[in-house]
């Protein structure tokens, strides 16, 4: 017994003697094994040109301006870039025949790359889209308050098209996201998360739905919101019900104001306005759209990305922000009419000061000509599209065709 007691005292004495080295060793092991503590340092987020989304597994959502890592990279910040497209619905329809053919002839990977293959090189920085149809194999569920006949869903697995295209953020805040019910909405959400595309604009209640996603690009922190401003209201999230972010102008502006001081720039995607069936549907946005768009910029947003009309709409520069009233359709399998001929990618450079530059890239989306794979228009055709939507080119405008020509000359 005495021997055991003495041995125990000897061991405890040894532990006390080496307590500090043991503690330091244990701390090093914990840090080394904890991805939450070491993933994405301040230096890492400015090393490459790949956007980094904040989530529960990295440290970027802790602190911000007070973070030592952020203070360290502050002088190295460069403007973030976001490239946005309009409505995307991979619900196949006639497009399914094209995808099936390419799958048989070239394999599934080629088929999944195909829809965005001619434009993916232009999706630079933070790639953004409005996902107009839930991705689910669940059956469609009619709404009691929906006064239209159109219900959309895209087959499970079609999300790979978005992965290969290079998108980073997808708005789910639109009037079709619950076409296969709440379960279809959440299935879509999880499918996107699995392929590392950040879904935004829906939540278990209105508080959660109104939250943005935070994306870092080139050391600049961007909050991306997505709002739905059209009926049916049963799509909207409520105090105790899941759905899309929507509500009064004051509610949406308050959500932007709440985070403005914690980021360098704010981008708002919004589903709004009337749905009409022409290639260039809106000569003038509705009064309510103009008022809300400007209110959102006054609240702190720098870029408003509008959609819902299924056709291109005008562009307005307001203060040091920009409002794209409608980007129209992009890859939209439900459309097989020549009435929808053109769309565009828009690329915006953002800093703490607001808009640094913006570029418009017109594309042909006429399925009768491009078979659901948008093609960039020639300078002559593209310039006509730009002139229709942009009344005046200011000092922030960067012409795509001039930049492209300049790149070719440098390459030579």
N, C-alpha and C positions, 0 to 999 in steps of 0.2 A: 504493500500500500504506500509506504514512504517513497519507494523507488518510483512508483507511478506518479505520486504527487510531485516529487522533485523533477521528474521528466517533464511533467505538464508545466511547471513553473519555468523550466528552461526554455521550452518551446514558446510560451507566452512572452518571455523576456526577449527571445529572438525576434518575435513578431513586432514587439514595441520598438526594438532597436532599429528595425528596417521598415517601420511603418510608412515613412515618407516616400522612400523609393518604391515600395509596393503600391502605394496610392497613385503615384505618378504613372507607374506601369499600367495599372488598371484603367486609369483615365485615358491613356493613349489607346489601349485596346478598344474602349467604348467608342471613342471618336472614330477610330479606323473602321469599326464595324457598323457605324450608324449612318445610313444614306441620307437621313433627314438633316444631319449636321454638316455633311461634307459635299452634298450634291449641288452643283451650280454655284460656285463662288462668284464674287463680283467680277473677277478677271475673266471667268469662263464665258459670261454672257456677252462680252464684247470681242472675244477672240474670233468668232466666226460670223457668218452672215445668216445663220439659222435662227429663227424666232424661238424663244423659250417661253412656254406657258407655265404660269404659277399653278401649283397644286399642293396637296397635303404631303407630298413626298420630297419636296425641295424647300429651300430656305428663302425663296424670293418673296414670299408673302409675309415675312417677318421683318418689321421695321420698314424702311424705305429711305427717306431722307436722313433719318438718324442712324441708319445702318453703317457700320464702319466699312463694309465691303462696298456699299454704294458711294460713300464719300470718296473712297479710293479711286473709283472709276469715273467720278463726276466730270473731270476735265476731258475724259476720253469719249464722252457721249457724242454720238452722231445722230442725225434725224432718222427716225424709224420710217420704214416704208410699208405701206399696205396696198395690196392689189386685190380689187374686188370685182366680182361678177354678179349678175342679177339672179333671176329665178332658175333653180336647177331642180328638175323632177325626173328621176330615173325610173319612171313607172313603165318603161319599156313600150307598150302599145306597138306601133309600127317599128320603133327602134329595136324591139326584141328580135325581129327578123335579122337585122344587121348584126346584132351582138351574137346571135346563134350561129350565123354564117361564119363570123370571124373566129368564134370559139372552135368550130369544126375544122376550119382551114388552118388557123395559126395557133390555136391554144387559148386557154382561158386568160392568161396574163395579158396577151396581146389584146383580147377583147375588152378587158377591163381598162387598159390604157387608151383604147381607141377614142372615146368621146372627147377627151381633152388633149389628144396627142399633138395637134397642130398649134396649140396655144400654151401648153404647159410651161414652155421655156420663158414665157412672159409673166408667169405667176411668181413674182419676186417679193421678198420680204414676207410679210404676214399675208397669207392667202385666205381670202374671205368669200363665202357664198351664202345665199339664202336657200336653204333646203326646203323646197315647196311641198315635198311629199314625204311622209314617214317611211322609214325603211324597216319593213316588218312583213312576216308571212301571216300575220293575224288578219282576220276578215274585217272588212269595212263596217263601220257602225254609224247609221244615220243620226243626224242631230235633230232635235225637236225644233230648234229655232234657226235652222239653216234653210235659206230660201233659194238655193241653187242646186243643180243636179250633179255637180262635179265633186267626186270623191277620189282622192289619190292615195296610192301606196306604191312603194318600190320593193321588189323582191329582196329578201335577205341575201346578203353577199354583194349587192350592187354598191355598197359603200366603198368597196375596193377601188372603184372608179375615182372617187374623191381622194383616196390615199395616193394613188399613182399620179394624180394631177398635181399634188403638192399643196393642198389646202391645209390651213392650220385652225381656222375658226369657221363654224357653221351656225347661222341663225336658225333657230327653230320657232321663232316668234312670228307665226303667220296663221292664216285662217284654215289651213289644212293639217296642221300638225297632230290634231286629235281625230283625224278621219278614221283611224283604226282604234279609237278609244285611248284612254289614258295609258293602258298597257302598251299600245303601239308607240305612243310618244316616248315612254321610258325605254322601250326596246331600242328605238332609234338613238336615244341618248347614249345608251351603253355601247351600242355598236360603234358609234363615233369615238367615244372615249377609248375603246379597245384599239383603234387604229391611230390614236394620238391626234385626233381632231377635236378641238375644244367646242362642245355645244354651248350655246348661250341663248337666253331669252325664255326659258321655261323653269318651273320650280314646283315644289310640293305645295307652295302657297305664294301669294303675291309678293311677299317680302323676299323670298328666295329667287323668284322669277325676275325681279327687278335688279338683281346683282349682275355686275359685268364679269367678264373674264379678263384677267390681267396677262398681258403678253409683253415680254421684253424683246427688243430688237435693237442691235447696235448700242446697247447701254441705255436705251430710252424705254421707259415704262408706259405702256398704252392700256387704257381701259376700253374694252369693246362691249357696248350694250346692244341688245336687240329688243325692239318693242313691236307689238302688234296693235295697230290702231283701226282695225276694221272688224266688222261683225262676221260670224255670230259671236255674241258675248260669252256663250258657253265655252268658247275656246280659251277665254281669259282665265288666268288664275284668280282665286279669291282668297279671303282671309284664312279659309280652312280647306281649300280645294286646289288641286294641281292644274296647271295649264300654262298658257303663255303670258308674258309680261304685257300689260295693257292698262289703260286708265286715262285719267284726265291729263291735260297738258301740265298742270301743276305737279301731279304725281311723278310724271316722267322727268320733268326738269329737276325736281327735288332729288331724284336718284342720281342724276348727273352731278349736281352741286355737292352731294354727299361725298363723292370720291375725288373731286377735281384737284384738291390740294395734295392728294397722295399719289398723283401720277403726273407724267409730263404732258400727255395728250389724251383726249377722249374721242372715240369714234362711236357714232350711233347708227345702227341699222334700224330702219323702220318700214313696216308694212302699212301703206296708207293710200288714200285716194281711190278714184274710180277705176274699175277694171273695164278696159275697152279693147276692141279687137283689131286695131290697125297697127301697121308697122311703126308709125310715128303718131301716137294717140293723143298726146297732150301738148297743144301749142302753149298753153298756160297752165300752171298748177292751180289747184283750188286755193281759195283764200285761206282756208283752215290749214292747208299744208304749209303755205308760206309763213303764216303766223307761228305755227309750231316749230318749223325748221329754224326760224330766227330766234325763237325763245330758247331752243336747245343750245344754239351757239352762244347766246347771251348767258346761259347757265354754265358754259364752260366747254362745250363740245367744239371740236375743230373741223370735223368731217361728218356729214349726214349722208348715209347711203340708203336711198329709197328704192322700193320695189312694190309690186302688187298689180300695176296696170298691164303687165305683160308686153309692154312696148317702151321704147326709149322716150324719156322726157327731158325737159330742159335742165340746164345747169346754172346755178346762181352762186356768185361770189358774194359773201356777206361778211363784213368786217374782215377778220383774218381767218375766216373759215370758208367752207365750201359745201353746197347742198346739191347733191345729185338726186333730183326729184324722182327719177325712175331709171334703173338700169335695164329694165325689160327682162325678157327671157334670155337664157343662155343655152344650156343643154336642157331641153324640155321635151321629153318623149311624147307628151300628149299633143304636141303641135305637129301636124303634118300638112300645113297649108303654106302657100307662098306669101300669105298676108304678113307673116312675121319673117322679115328678111334680114334685118340687121340688129346687132347688139354691140356692146363694147366692154372691154376690160378698162377699169380706171385705176391708175397708180398714183398714190398720194404720198408725199414725203412730209412727215410731221415732226415738230419739235415743241419745246415749251412755248415758243412764240406763236404756234399755230401752223398754218400751211406754209411749207417751204417751196413746194412745187407740186404740180399735178400734170398727168399725162393721160391722154385718151387714146385707146387702141381699138378702132372699129373692126368688127368681124361680121362675116356672113354666117347667118344661122339658118338660112332657108333649107329645111330638110330635103326638099326636092333637088337641091344642088349639092349640099355638103353631107347629106346622110348622117345627121346628128353628130357631126364633128366640126365645130366652128372653125372657120378659116379667116385669117387676118386679111382684110381688104387691101387692094392696091391703093396707092397714094391718091389717085384721082377719085375713086369710089369712096375711100375712107374720108377724104377731106370733105366731101359732100355731106356725109353723116355728121361729122364734127360741126360743120357750119350750121346744121339744122338745130343742134342742141346747145351750142355755145355761141351766144350772141356777140360776145366781146372777149378777146384774148388779152389777158393782163400780163404783168411782169412775172407772175408765178407759173404761167403756162409753159410747158415744155413740149414741143412738137415731136411726136413719136417718129414721124417719117424723116425728119431732119436728123434726129438722134441715130436712127437706124442707118442712114446714109453715112453719117460720121463714123460709126462703128466699122462699116465696111471699108472705108478709106484707111482707117487705122490698121485694120487687119492686113490690107495690102502692103 
